[in-house]
Amino acid sequence: MAHSPTLGTLLRRLIDVLDGAVEESYADAGLDYRPRYTPIMRELLAQGPATIRALAKRSGVTHSATGQTVNQMAKHGLVTLTTGDDARERIVALTPHAEKLVPQLQQLWAATEAAARTLDDSLGLSLPEVIARTLKLLEEVPFSERLREASNPVFPQ
């Protein structure tokens, strides 16, 4: 008996499909660049050098994922890391190489936004709005709580 994909499977698949297409557009443009770099790049462009903690907070990406992404970006020559006032703190800044890529990246980001709007038009709704609303609802009532409530008949306490 075949099972329908679960929510988690569908969400992972959606991210794989979207990120794969965007990454392919970067490769087609001759860039060695990953979609996961974009939130960090945008924050550094908007605010200048920052700590990993500040980048995580402003971009909405977890501290751990931000640290991993920054390390990958450093290996690709896109950012530099220097020690902050606190020896445990690292300051992230764009390299001249990264700054040269910005005009091309901005064109690709605009194309990505335009493509996303065509998806929204085809769906008849705004996928980013649906996701943002879902996240807001999950802040109000976390999924773990919803799961406990749904499990009560199955696992009486």
Phi, psi and omega in degrees: 000126181279139178256146174288147178299144178279169181305312181299318179296316180295318180295317178298319179296318178300313178298317179300316181294312181294309181297322179299317179293318180294317178298322177297322178295324176294316179298318178299330179275000179083018181258139171263084190214142181247146178304328183292346177284336191302313180301323180290314178303313182297319179294317179294323177294319183283321190244349183083188183307144183206163174284161177299320179300314180295319178299318180297313182297312184289328183272344182079015178259144181300155179302316181298312180295323178297315179300315179297316181295316178300318179297319176296317179297322178295319178297331179267008175073023181266333179223158171247154178237127176233158179283136178275195179299321176268128185301338179277347185269135177244134178261129182255133177221150177289146175272164174303324177301314180296318181297327177294332182281343189305312180301318179292319178297318180298323176296317179291324177295320178296319178295322178296316178297319179296318178296321179296323177296324178293326176295315177302317179299318179294324179285333186078018176202165179268110179301316177299323178293319178298316181294315179299317179296318178300314180297321178297316178298324179287336172289322180289314177227099183303153181298326179300321178292318178299321179294317177300316180296320180289334182274343185308314179295331182279317182238079180300146182264000000 
